[in-house]
Amino acid sequence: MATTQKPSCFVVSPIGEPGSDPRKRSDKVLAHVFEAALSEDYKVTRADKISEPGLITSQILRALQDSDLVIADLTEHNANVFYELAVRHAVEKPVIHVIDSRWKIPFDVAGFRTIVFDFTDLDSVADAIKQLKQQASEIRSGKQGETPIKVANITRPSKQDPENTVLLKQAVEAIAAVRSEVSRLGDVIGSEIGRVENAIRIPLQWQIDYLTNVVTPAASLSPSAWNAVMRATLSDRESPPNSPIVQGPQGPQGTQAAPQFRHVRRYPANPPANQPPNEPTEKKKKQGPQG
C-alpha cells in the first residue's frame, strides 16, 4: 500500500562549522522547535542534512524553489540566510520568519510577521512551537502570505489597470512607505531614549553614591569629624567616580571616628590664603609660646 508523501519544509538558518556554537544552537533549534512543531505534517530538512549526491549549492537553490514551506531563521543576521531568503521571496512561495529574541529584526523584513523566541526559555519555546503550527496550518489552507516581491508585483502599475485598481495600488504603496517610515522612526526614538537614559543615569548614580557614602554615614559624626568630612568633600567635588576609598580623619578621643568615604581626598595641606581651613584650635591652645 502506497503511503502519501509529506509536503517538504526546508530550514534556512546559520549553521557554522561542526562543533561551533552556531552549529550547536542550530541543531537544538532544528530538533526542539522546528521538527517539534512541523514533523507531523512536513518532512523537515536543512541544507547540511540533504543526503543526495550533487552540488550542494544547486540542491539548496532547488530546495528553496520547490519546497512547500521554508523556515528562515534570521538569528545572527547571517549573510547566507538572507541570500537564500531573497531567493525564496523571488519565487513568491510561503516562508515563515523566525528570530532569536536577542537579535533585532532587520529593517527590510521588519514589516513581515516574525516569530520571536528565546531558546533558553521553555515557555518562549512552547509559544514559538504553537505559532509555527498555526502559521503552517494557515499556509496549508491556502493563505500563502506576502513577500516583498509579491507586494512589489501587486503594486506595479500597468496600462491595463482600471482607475480603481490604480488607486488601490497607490494606497498600498503609501501604506508600505508609512510602515517603513514608522519602523525607521522607531529605531531613531529607541536610540534617543538610550542616549537620554545614559545622560540621566550617570549624574544620578553620582548623587546616589554621594548620599550613600558621604551624607548617610556623616549623620552620626561628631561636630569635629563632620567639619573634616565637609572640608574634604568640598575640596574634591570633581573627583572621578572610581577614585579610591580614603580613610577620613579621626574624631577627638571618646567620640566616634569618621568612617571611610568614597570620592573623598584629604583637605589640601596648603589651602589658598583667602580660604583658611576650619581647623580645630584645641591643639593650638595647649601649646605655649615657643622659646
KEZAFI-392456 format. One record per atom (N, C-alpha, C, CB): x, y, z negated; residue in one letter. Coordinates in steps of 0.1 Angstrom, whole numbers, padded with zeros to 4 digits, always signed. Atoms other than C-alpha are relative to their C-alpha. Glycine has a CB too. Layout:
% KEZAFI-392456
XYZa ...
END
This chain:
% KEZAFI-392456
+0008-0012+0000m +0000+0000+0000m +0009+0013+0000m -0009+0000-0012m -0008-0012-0001a +0015+0033+0011a -0004+0010-0011a -0002+0007+0014a +0002-0010+0011t +0020+0059-0016t +0001+0014+0006t +0010-0001-0011t +0000-0014-0005t +0013+0096-0010t +0012+0007-0005t -0013+0008-0004t -0013-0007+0003q +0045+0117-0009q -0004+0013-0007q +0009+0002+0012q +0003-0013+0006k +0045+0146-0033k +0006+0011+0008k +0007+0000-0014k -0006-0012-0006p +0050+0181-0020p +0014+0003-0006p -0010+0012-0001p -0013-0003+0004s +0085+0194-0023s +0001+0014-0007s +0010+0000+0012s -0003-0013+0007c +0098+0221-0047c +0015+0001-0001c -0006+0000-0015c -0015-0002-0001f +0133+0235-0041f +0003+0011-0010f +0004+0003+0014f -0004-0009+0010v +0150+0252-0070v +0013+0008+0004v +0003-0007-0014v -0011-0008-0003v +0173+0281-0063v +0005+0007-0013v -0003+0011+0011v -0005-0005+0013s +0195+0290-0093s +0015+0001+0000s -0005-0008-0012s -0015+0000+0002p +0231+0299-0104p +0004-0013-0005p +0004+0012-0009p -0004+0013+0004i +0248+0266-0106i +0014+0000-0007i +0001-0009+0012i -0013+0000+0006g +0285+0272-0112g +0008-0013+0001g -0001+0003-0015g -0008+0012+0000e +0313+0246-0115e -0004-0010-0010e +0015+0004-0002e +0003+0010+0010p +0308+0213-0132p +0007+0003-0014p +0004-0014+0005p -0005-0003+0014g +0312+0218-0170g +0000+0014-0004g +0014-0005-0001g +0000-0015+0003s +0309+0256-0168s -0013+0003-0008s +0001+0008+0012s +0012-0004+0008d +0283+0274-0190d -0012+0002+0010d +0003+0013-0007d +0011-0001-0009p +0262+0284-0159p -0006-0013+0004p +0004+0008+0012p +0005+0014-0004r +0260+0247-0149r -0007-0006-0011r +0012-0009+0005r +0007+0006+0012k +0251+0236-0184k -0014+0006-0001k +0008+0001-0012k +0013-0007+0001r +0223+0262-0186r -0009-0004+0011r +0002+0015-0001r +0008+0004-0012s +0211+0254-0151s -0006-0014-0001s +0008+0002+0013s +0005+0014+0002d +0209+0217-0158d -0011-0001-0010d +0012-0009-0004d +0010+0001+0011k +0190+0222-0190k -0013+0007+0004k +0005+0007-0013k +0012-0007-0005v +0165+0247-0174v -0007-0009+0010v +0003+0014+0005v +0006+0009-0010l +0160+0223-0145l -0008-0011-0006l +0011-0005+0009l +0007+0012+0007a +0152+0194-0168a -0011+0003-0009a +0011-0008-0007a +0010-0002+0011h +0133+0210-0196h -0010+0011+0003h +0008+0004-0012h +0010-0010-0004v +0115+0238-0178v -0006-0003+0014v +0007+0014+0001v +0006+0002-0014f +0111+0233-0140f -0006-0014+0002f +0011+0002+0010f +0005+0014-0002e +0108+0195-0140e -0011-0003-0010e +0012-0010-0002e +0010+0002+0010a +0088+0195-0172a -0013+0006+0005a +0004+0006-0013a +0012-0007-0004a +0063+0219-0156a -0006-0006+0013a +0002+0014+0002a +0004+0002-0014l +0062+0206-0120l +0002-0015+0005l +0007+0009+0009l -0003+0013-0006s +0074+0170-0117s -0012-0009+0002s +0010-0007-0010s +0012+0009-0003e +0039+0155-0119e -0006+0003+0013e -0011+0003-0011e +0006-0004-0013d +0028+0174-0088d +0010+0002+0011d -0008+0012-0002d -0010-0003-0010y +0061+0181-0070y +0012-0009-0001y +0004+0015+0000y -0013+0006+0001k +0093+0164-0061k +0010+0012-0001k +0003-0008+0013k -0008-0011+0003v +0117+0189-0077v +0015-0003+0003v -0002+0005-0015v -0015+0002-0003t +0153+0192-0064t +0007+0013+0000t +0001-0008+0013t -0009-0012-0001r +0182+0216-0064r +0011-0003+0010r +0006+0003-0014r -0010+0002-0011a +0210+0221-0038a +0010-0011-0003a +0007+0013+0002a -0010+0010+0003d +0236+0200-0057d -0006-0014-0002d +0008+0005-0012d +0006+0013+0002k +0211+0172-0061k -0005-0007+0013k -0013+0001-0009k +0003+0005-0013i +0205+0167-0024i +0010-0012+0003i +0000+0011+0011i -0008+0011-0002s +0217+0132-0016s +0003-0003+0014s -0006-0012-0007s -0002+0003-0015e +0215+0133+0022e +0014+0004+0004e -0011+0007+0008e -0013-0004-0006p +0248+0134+0041p -0002+0012+0010p +0007-0011+0007p +0001-0011-0010g +0255+0165+0062g +0005+0013-0006g -0014+0002+0004g -0005-0013+0005l +0265+0202+0059l -0010+0005-0010l +0001+0009+0012l +0008-0005+0011i +0252+0215+0026i -0007+0013+0003i +0007+0001-0013i +0006-0013-0003t +0246+0250+0039t -0013-0002+0009t +0010+0009+0008t +0011+0003-0009s +0223+0236+0067s -0011-0006-0008s +0004-0009+0011s +0010+0006+0008q +0205+0215+0041q -0007+0010-0009q +0006-0011-0009q +0006-0010+0009i +0199+0244+0018i -0009+0009+0009i +0011+0009-0006i +0008-0009-0008l +0186+0266+0047l -0013-0008+0004l +0007+0005+0012l +0012+0008-0004r +0163+0238+0058r -0010-0002-0011r +0004-0014+0005r +0009+0001+0012a +0150+0233+0023a -0007+0013-0003a +0008-0005-0012a +0006-0013+0002l +0144+0270+0020l -0012+0002+0009l +0010+0011+0001l +0010-0003-0010q +0123+0270+0051q -0011-0010+0000q +0006-0001+0014q +0010+0010-0001d +0105+0237+0048d -0007-0004-0013d +0006-0013+0006d +0006+0004+0012s +0098+0232+0011s -0014+0006-0002s +0010+0004-0012s +0014-0005+0003d +0062+0236-0001d +0001+0011-0010d -0009-0011-0004d -0001-0010+0010l +0074+0257-0030l +0015+0002-0004l -0008-0005-0013l -0014-0003+0005v +0106+0274-0041v -0001+0008-0013v +0007+0009+0011v -0001-0007+0013i +0115+0284-0076i +0014+0008+0000i +0000-0010-0013i -0012-0008+0000a +0141+0313-0077a +0003+0005-0014a -0001+0011+0010a -0004-0005+0013d +0159+0318-0110d +0010+0011+0002d +0007-0012-0008d -0007-0013-0002l +0172+0354-0109l +0010+0003-0011l -0009+0011+0002l -0010-0002+0011t +0193+0350-0141t +0014+0001+0005t -0001-0012-0010t -0014-0004-0003e +0228+0364-0138e +0002+0007+0013e +0008-0013+0001e +0000-0008-0012h +0219+0382-0106h +0010-0006+0010h +0004+0015-0003h -0010+0007-0009n +0238+0356-0086n -0002+0004+0015n -0002-0015-0002n +0000-0004-0014a +0246+0367-0050a -0006-0011+0009a +0013+0004+0005a +0005+0011-0008n +0239+0332-0035n -0015-0001-0002n +0007-0013-0004n +0014+0002+0003v +0205+0331-0052v -0008+0011+0008v -0003+0002-0015v +0008-0011-0007f +0194+0365-0037f +0001-0002+0015f +0006+0013-0004f +0000+0003-0014y +0206+0355-0003y -0010-0011+0004y +0014-0005+0004y +0009+0010-0002e +0186+0323-0005e -0015+0004-0002e +0003-0013-0008e +0013-0006+0002l +0156+0342-0019l -0004+0008+0012l +0000+0008-0013l +0004-0008-0012a +0157+0365+0011a -0004-0009+0012a +0012+0009+0004a +0004+0009-0011v +0156+0336+0035v -0014-0005-0003v +0010-0012+0000v +0013+0005+0003r +0126+0322+0017r -0011+0011+0002r -0001-0005-0015r +0009-0011-0003h +0109+0357+0018h -0002+0001+0015h +0006+0013-0006h +0001-0002-0014a +0116+0358+0055a -0010-0010+0007a +0014-0001+0007a +0009+0010-0006v +0096+0326+0062v -0014+0002-0005v +0005-0014-0002v +0014-0003+0006e +0067+0340+0041e -0007-0012-0005e -0008+0007+0011e +0006+0011+0007k +0062+0309+0021k +0000+0002-0015k +0007-0013+0004k +0001-0002+0015p +0053+0305-0016p +0014-0001-0007p -0010-0009-0006p -0011+0000+0009v +0080+0314-0041v -0004+0005-0013v +0012+0008+0007v +0002-0004+0014i +0080+0318-0079i +0013+0005-0005i -0006-0011-0009i -0012-0006+0006h +0104+0342-0095h +0001-0003-0015h +0001+0015+0003h -0002+0002+0015v +0118+0334-0130v +0013+0007-0003v +0000-0015-0004v -0013-0006+0005i +0145+0351-0151i +0001-0001-0015i +0001+0015+0005i -0003+0000+0014d +0161+0349-0185d -0003+0013-0006d +0015-0005-0003d +0004-0013+0006s +0148+0375-0209s +0012+0009-0003s -0007-0003-0013s -0011-0008+0003r +0183+0388-0215r +0005+0008+0013r +0012-0008-0005r -0004-0006-0013w +0186+0399-0178w -0012+0009+0005w +0004-0010+0010w +0010-0009-0005k +0168+0428-0162k -0004-0004+0014k +0005+0015+0000k +0005+0004-0014i +0146+0421-0131i +0005+0011+0010i -0016+0000+0000i -0005-0009-0010p +0163+0437-0101p -0010+0009+0006p +0008-0007+0011p +0009-0010-0005f +0147+0468-0086f -0008-0005+0012f +0007+0013+0004f +0007+0004-0013d +0139+0453-0051d -0011-0011-0002d +0010-0005+0009d +0010+0010+0002v +0118+0425-0066v -0007+0002-0013v +0006-0014+0000v +0007-0003+0013a +0106+0442-0098a -0015+0001+0001a +0006+0013-0005a +0014-0001-0002g +0072+0447-0083g -0008-0013+0001g -0003+0008+0012g +0006+0013-0002f +0065+0410-0079f +0000-0008-0014f +0007-0008+0010f +0002+0007+0012r +0053+0388-0107r +0012-0010-0003r -0014-0008+0000r -0012+0008+0004t +0082+0372-0125t -0002-0006-0014t +0013+0008+0000t +0001+0007+0013i +0082+0346-0153i +0013+0003-0008i -0003-0015+0001i -0012-0003+0009v +0105+0359-0181v -0001-0009-0012v -0001+0015-0004v +0000+0009+0012f +0116+0334-0208f +0013+0000-0006f -0004-0014+0005f -0012+0002+0007d +0142+0328-0234d +0002-0015-0003d -0001+0008-0014d -0002+0015+0001f +0156+0293-0231f +0003-0005-0014f +0011-0004+0009f -0003+0003+0014t +0167+0294-0268t -0012+0000-0009t +0011+0009-0005t +0012-0001+0008d +0132+0300-0280d -0011-0010+0005d -0006+0014+0001d +0009+0011-0005l +0109+0269-0278l -0014+0005+0004l -0001-0010-0011l +0013-0006-0004d +0077+0290-0278d +0001+0007+0013d -0004+0010-0011d -0002-0006-0013s +0091+0310-0249s +0000-0010+0011s +0012+0009+0000s -0001+0011-0010v +0099+0278-0230v -0013-0006+0003v +0010-0011-0005v +0013+0006-0002a +0065+0264-0236a -0009+0009+0008a -0007-0003-0014a +0008-0010-0008d +0049+0296-0223d +0004+0000+0015d +0001+0014-0006d -0005+0000-0014a +0071+0295-0192a -0005-0012+0007a +0016+0000+0000a +0005+0012-0006i +0061+0259-0185i -0015+0002+0003i +0002-0012-0009i +0015-0003-0003k +0024+0270-0188k -0002+0009+0012k -0006+0006-0013k +0001-0009-0011q +0029+0299-0164q +0004-0007+0013q +0009+0012-0003q -0004+0007-0012l +0047+0277-0139l -0011-0009+0005l +0013-0008-0002l +0011+0009-0004k +0019+0252-0139k -0012+0008+0006k -0005-0008-0012k +0011-0009-0005q -0007+0280-0134q +0003+0005+0013q -0003+0011-0010q -0003-0005-0014q +0011+0296-0105q +0001-0011+0010q +0013+0008-0001q -0001+0011-0010a +0018+0263-0088a -0014-0005+0003a +0008-0012-0006a +0014+0004-0002s -0019+0254-0092s -0007+0010+0010s -0008-0001-0013s +0006-0010-0009e -0029+0287-0075e +0005-0002+0014e +0003+0014-0006e -0006+0001-0013i -0005+0281-0047i -0006-0012+0007i +0016-0002-0001i +0006+0012-0006r -0019+0246-0041r -0014+0002+0004r +0001-0012-0009r +0014-0003-0003s -0054+0261-0040s -0001+0009+0012s -0007+0006-0012s +0000-0008-0012g -0043+0283-0011g +0004+0014-0002g -0014+0000+0006g -0005-0013+0002k -0032+0315-0028k +0015+0001+0001k -0005+0005-0015k -0014+0001-0003q +0002+0319-0013q +0008+0011-0006q +0002+0001+0015q -0007-0011+0006g +0011+0352-0030g +0006+0009+0011g +0011-0006-0009g -0006-0009-0009e +0031+0380-0015e +0015+0000-0001e -0005+0014-0003e -0014-0002+0000t +0067+0386-0005t +0003+0014+0007t +0007-0012+0008t -0003-0014-0006p +0084+0419+0006p -0002-0001+0015p +0014+0004-0003p +0001+0001-0014i +0085+0406+0042i -0015+0000+0004i +0007-0013+0006i +0014+0000-0003k +0048+0398+0042k -0007+0013-0002k -0007-0011-0009k +0006-0014+0002v +0039+0432+0028v +0004+0009+0011v +0004+0005-0014v -0005-0009-0011a +0061+0449+0054a -0007-0003+0013a +0015-0002+0002a +0007+0004-0012n +0044+0429+0082n -0014+0005-0001n +0001-0015+0002n +0014-0004+0002i +0010+0437+0068i -0002+0015+0003i -0006-0004-0013i +0001-0014-0001t +0017+0474+0067t +0006+0006+0013t +0006+0007-0012t -0006-0005-0013r +0034+0476+0101r -0011+0005+0009r +0008-0012+0007r +0011-0005-0008p +0014+0499+0123p +0000-0006+0014p +0002+0016+0002p +0002+0006-0013s +0000+0486+0156s -0010+0009+0008s -0005-0014-0001s +0009-0008-0009k -0016+0504+0186k -0014-0006+0000k +0006+0001+0014k +0013+0007+0000q -0044+0478+0184q -0008+0002-0013q +0001-0014+0003q +0007-0002+0013d -0053+0487+0148d -0012+0010+0001d +0009+0004-0011d +0010-0010+0001p -0087+0503+0143p +0003+0010-0010p -0014-0007-0002p -0003-0011+0009e -0089+0535+0123e +0000-0004-0014e -0009+0011+0002e +0001+0005+0014n -0100+0517+0091n +0013-0007-0004n -0012-0008-0002n -0012+0008+0003t -0070+0493+0093t +0012+0009-0001t +0002-0010+0011t -0011-0009+0001v -0046+0522+0099v +0000+0007-0014v +0000+0011+0011v +0001-0007+0013l -0059+0540+0068l +0004-0010-0012l -0014+0005-0002l -0003+0010+0010l -0057+0507+0048l +0015-0002-0001l -0007-0013+0003l -0014+0002+0000k -0021+0502+0058k +0008+0012-0006k +0006-0003+0014k -0006-0012+0006q -0012+0538+0049q -0002+0000-0015q -0006+0012+0006q +0003+0000+0014a -0028+0533+0015a +0009-0010-0007a -0015-0004-0003a -0009+0010+0006v -0008+0501+0009v +0014+0005-0001v -0001-0013+0008v -0013-0005+0001e +0024+0518+0018e +0002+0010-0011e +0003+0007+0014e -0001-0010+0010a +0016+0547-0005a +0000-0007-0014a -0012+0009+0001a +0000+0007+0013i +0009+0523-0034i +0013-0007-0002i -0011-0011+0000i -0014+0006+0001a +0042+0505-0027a +0010+0010-0004a +0004-0008+0012a -0009-0011+0003a +0060+0538-0028a -0001+0005-0014a -0002+0012+0010a +0003-0004+0014v +0043+0548-0061v +0006-0010-0009v -0015+0002-0002v -0005+0011+0009r +0052+0514-0076r +0015+0001-0001r -0005-0013+0005r -0014-0001+0000s +0088+0518-0066s +0005+0012-0008s +0006+0001+0014s -0004-0012+0007e +0090+0553-0080e -0002-0002-0015e -0008+0012+0005e +0003+0003+0014v +0074+0542-0113v +0011-0009-0006v -0014-0006-0002v -0011+0009+0005s +0100+0514-0116s +0013+0008-0002s +0002-0011+0010s -0012-0008+0001r +0128+0539-0109r -0001+0010-0012r +0002+0008+0013r +0002-0009+0011l +0114+0564-0134l +0001-0007-0013l -0013+0007+0001l -0001+0008+0012g +0111+0536-0160g +0015-0002-0003g -0007-0013+0002g -0015+0001+0003d +0149+0530-0156d +0006+0012-0005d +0007-0005+0013d -0006-0013+0004v +0157+0567-0159v -0005+0003-0015v -0005+0011+0009v +0005-0002+0013i +0134+0570-0190i +0007-0009-0010i -0015-0002-0001i -0006+0010+0009g +0149+0539-0206g +0015+0005-0003g +0000-0014+0005g -0013-0005+0002s +0184+0553-0201s +0001+0013-0009s +0007+0003+0014s +0000-0012+0008e +0175+0587-0215e -0004-0003-0015e -0010+0010+0006e +0004+0004+0013i +0158+0571-0245i +0012-0005-0008i -0011-0010+0000i -0012+0006+0006g +0190+0551-0252g +0010+0011-0004g +0006-0010+0009g -0009-0011+0002r +0211+0583-0249r -0004+0008-0013r +0002+0009+0012r +0005-0008+0011v +0189+0602-0273v +0001-0007-0013v -0015+0004+0002v -0001+0008+0012e +0188+0574-0298e +0014+0000-0005e -0004-0015+0003e -0014+0000+0005n +0226+0573-0299n +0004+0014-0006n +0009-0003+0012n -0003-0013+0005a +0227+0611-0303a -0006+0002-0014a -0005+0010+0010a +0006-0001+0013i +0204+0608-0333i +0006-0009-0010i -0015-0002+0001i -0004+0010+0009r +0218+0577-0348r +0014+0003-0006r +0001-0013+0007r -0013-0002+0005i +0254+0588-0351i +0001+0011-0012i +0009+0005+0011i +0000-0009+0012p +0249+0620-0373p -0009-0005-0011p -0005+0014+0005p +0008+0006+0010l +0221+0602-0391l +0008-0010-0009l -0013-0006+0005l -0008+0010+0008q +0245+0574-0401q +0010+0007-0009q +0007-0009+0010q -0010-0007+0008w +0270+0600-0413w -0007+0005-0013w +0006+0012+0007w +0007-0005+0012q +0243+0615-0436q -0003-0011-0009q -0013+0007+0005q +0003+0011+0009i +0233+0581-0449i +0013-0004-0008i -0005-0012+0009i -0013+0003+0007d +0270+0573-0457d +0003+0011-0010d +0011-0001+0011d -0003-0011+0010y +0274+0607-0474y -0009-0002-0012y -0003+0014+0007y +0009+0002+0012l +0243+0601-0496l +0003-0012-0008l -0014+0000+0005l -0002+0013+0007t +0252+0565-0504t +0013+0001-0007t +0001-0011+0010t -0013+0001+0006n +0289+0570-0511n +0005+0012-0008n +0010-0002+0011n -0005-0012+0007v +0291+0606-0525v -0011+0005-0009v +0003+0011+0010v +0010-0007+0008v +0258+0621-0537v -0005-0010-0011v -0012+0004+0009v +0006+0009+0010t +0243+0590-0554t +0010-0004-0012t -0004-0013+0007t -0010+0002+0011p +0275+0580-0574p +0002+0012-0008p +0013-0006+0005p -0003-0012+0007a +0281+0616-0582a -0010+0005-0010a +0003+0011+0009a +0011-0004+0009a +0248+0620-0600a +0003-0004-0015a -0013-0006+0004a -0003+0005+0013s +0262+0601-0630s +0014+0005-0005s +0000-0015-0001s -0013-0004+0004l +0295+0620-0632l +0000+0011-0011l +0008+0005+0012l -0001-0011+0009s +0307+0643-0659s +0003+0013+0008s +0012-0002-0010s -0002-0012-0007p +0310+0680-0650p +0013+0002+0006p -0003+0012-0009p -0013-0002-0006s +0347+0680-0645s +0002-0010+0012s +0011-0003-0011s -0001+0009-0012a +0346+0649-0623a -0008+0004+0011a -0004-0015-0005a +0009-0005-0011w +0317+0664-0603w +0007+0011+0007w -0014+0005-0006w -0007-0011-0006n +0338+0695-0597n +0011-0005+0009n +0005+0010-0010n -0011+0005-0008a +0367+0675-0585a -0005-0007+0013a +0008-0011-0008a +0005+0007-0012v +0345+0654-0561v -0005+0011+0010v -0012-0009-0004v +0005-0010-0009m +0328+0685-0547m +0012+0007+0008m -0008+0011-0007m -0011-0006-0007r +0362+0702-0540r +0006-0009+0011r +0011+0003-0010r -0006+0010-0010a +0375+0670-0523a -0009-0001+0012a +0002-0013-0007a +0009+0001-0011t +0343+0667-0503t +0000+0011+0010t -0014-0002-0005t +0001-0012-0008l +0342+0703-0491l +0013+0001+0008l -0002+0012-0008l -0013-0001-0008s +0379+0700-0480s +0001-0010+0011s +0011-0002-0010s -0001+0011-0010d +0371+0670-0458d -0013-0002+0007d +0005-0013-0007d +0013+0001-0007r +0337+0677-0442r +0001-0007+0013r -0007+0013+0001r -0001+0005-0013e +0350+0668-0408e +0009-0013+0001e +0006+0010+0009e -0008+0012-0001s +0369+0636-0417s -0007-0011+0008s +0004-0005-0014s +0006+0010-0008p +0364+0607-0394p -0008-0010-0008p +0010-0007+0009p +0008+0010+0008p +0337+0581-0403p +0007-0012-0006p -0011-0005+0009p -0007+0012+0005n +0362+0553-0407n +0012+0003-0008n +0004-0008+0012n -0011-0004+0008s +0386+0572-0429s +0001-0009-0012s +0000+0015-0004s -0001+0009+0011p +0400+0551-0458p -0007+0005-0013p +0014-0004-0003p +0006-0004+0013i +0384+0550-0492i +0011+0005-0009i -0007-0012-0007i -0011-0006+0008v +0404+0572-0516v -0006+0001-0015v +0004+0014+0004v +0004+0000+0014q +0402+0569-0554q -0002+0015-0005q +0010-0007-0009q +0003-0013+0005g +0385+0600-0569g +0008+0003-0013g -0015+0002-0002g -0007-0003+0012p +0401+0619-0598p -0007-0005-0013p +0002+0016-0002p +0005+0005+0013q +0397+0606-0634q -0006+0011-0008q +0011-0007-0007q +0006-0010+0009g +0374+0625-0658g +0008+0000-0013g -0014-0004-0003g -0007-0001+0013p +0386+0636-0693p -0002-0013-0008p -0006+0012-0008p +0001+0012+0008q +0391+0610-0719q -0013-0001-0007q +0011+0000-0011q +0013+0002+0006g +0359+0595-0732g -0012+0002+0010g -0001+0009-0012g +0011-0002-0009t +0339+0604-0701t +0002-0010+0012t +0000+0015+0006t -0001+0009-0011q +0331+0584-0670q +0009+0004+0011q -0015-0002+0006q -0010-0003-0011a +0358+0582-0643a -0008+0001+0013a +0011-0011+0000a +0006-0001-0013a +0349+0592-0608a +0002-0013+0008a +0006+0012+0008a -0002+0012-0008p +0342+0562-0586p +0006+0003+0013p -0014-0007+0002p -0006-0002-0013q +0356+0556-0552q -0010+0006+0010q +0005-0014+0006q +0009-0006-0010f +0342+0577-0523f +0006-0002+0013f -0001+0015-0004f -0004+0001-0014r +0343+0572-0486r +0000+0014+0007r -0010-0010+0008r -0002-0012-0007h +0353+0600-0462h +0004+0012-0009h -0014+0004+0006h -0004-0011+0009v +0369+0620-0491v +0015-0001-0002v -0007-0002-0014v -0014-0001+0003r +0405+0632-0494r +0002+0008-0013r +0008+0006+0011r -0003-0008+0012r +0422+0647-0525r +0000+0015+0004r +0013-0004-0006r +0000-0014-0003y +0419+0685-0528y +0015+0004+0003y -0005+0008-0012y -0014-0004-0004p +0450+0701-0510p +0008+0006-0011p -0001+0009+0012p -0008-0005+0011a +0479+0709-0532a +0002+0015+0000a +0014-0007+0001a -0002-0014-0002n +0483+0744-0518n -0012+0006+0007n +0013+0003+0007n +0012-0006-0007p +0448+0759-0511p +0003+0015+0004p -0012-0001-0009p -0002-0015-0004p +0445+0794-0494p -0001+0009-0013p -0010+0004+0010p -0001-0009+0011a +0452+0823-0517a -0014+0006-0004a +0009+0011+0002a +0013-0006+0003n +0417+0837-0513n -0011-0010-0004n -0005+0007+0012n +0009+0010+0004q +0401+0804-0522q +0006-0008-0011q -0005-0009+0012q -0007+0007+0011p +0416+0794-0556p -0008-0012-0004p +0003+0009-0012p +0007+0012+0005p +0407+0759-0568p -0006+0002-0014p +0009-0012+0000p +0007-0001+0013n +0384+0755-0597n +0006-0011-0009n -0015-0002+0001n -0007+0010+0008e +0410+0735-0617e -0004+0002-0015e +0015+0001+0002e +0003-0002+0014p +0402+0728-0654p +0011+0007-0007p -0002-0014-0007p -0010-0008+0007t +0420+0752-0677t +0005-0006-0013t -0005+0014-0003t -0003+0006+0013e +0423+0728-0706e +0015-0003-0002e -0008-0014-0002e -0014+0003+0001k +0458+0718-0698k +0008+0012-0002k +0005-0007+0013k -0008-0012+0002k +0470+0754-0695k -0001+0006-0014k -0005+0010+0010k +0002-0005+0014k +0455+0763-0729k +0009-0007-0010k -0014-0001-0004k -0009+0007+0010k +0476+0736-0746k +0014+0004+0002k -0002-0015+0003k -0014-0003-0003q +0509+0748-0730q +0003+0014-0006q +0003-0001+0015q -0004-0013+0005g +0527+0775-0749g +0009+0008+0010g +0007-0001-0013g -0009-0008-0009p +0549+0802-0733p +0013-0007+0002p +0003+0014-0006p -0013+0006-0003q +0580+0789-0716q +0012+0008-0006q +0001-0002+0015q -0012-0006+0005g +0613+0795-0732g +0010+0004+0011g +0007-0008-0010g 
END
